[in-house]
Each structure stands twice: as structure tokens, then as C-alpha cells.
């Protein structure tokens, strides 16, 4: 099956999912970490006894919000 993409700084926790112990991996930054749209917003769970990954939520954050006002600062 498929597995989550390589990433750094994800949230990781052990959880009980569908009655079994799983490892949950949430979000992070894609590698190699370019400056445009590398932030992930996905959630995967790994079930160790079967070595199977399951994606629970899609991997993208979407477009950033549009600013409502412009700000400038001068010194």
C-alpha cells in the first residue's frame, strides 16, 4: 500500500484506532523543504502488526487566505 511522503517536524502519537494500537502521523513539512506550499495537513495511521498505513485526511492545506488590508511601514 501507500505510505505518507517523507517529511520533517510532524506530530506523532500512539493512538487506539478501530480497537488496535496505531501510530498517528499528522502534518509536517515536505522534503526538501522549498519555500512554496511544503506544509502538509494530512493524517495517517500505521498499524504495526500488519505494517499497513491508512490515510485519514488529505495531504494539502489549500490556498492561504487573501489579505483584507495592505500594511506598509517606513522608518
DALIN-V940742 format. One record per run of one state. SS is the DSSP state (alpha for helix, beta for strand, coil for the rest). FROM is the first residue (numbers start at 1). TO is the last residue. If there is no record, write none. Layout:
((SS;FROM;TO) (SS;FROM;TO))
This chain:
((coil;1;6) (beta;7;8) (coil;9;10) (beta;11;17) (coil;18;19) (beta;20;30) (coil;31;38) (beta;39;47) (coil;48;51) (beta;52;57) (coil;58;59) (beta;60;60) (coil;61;75))
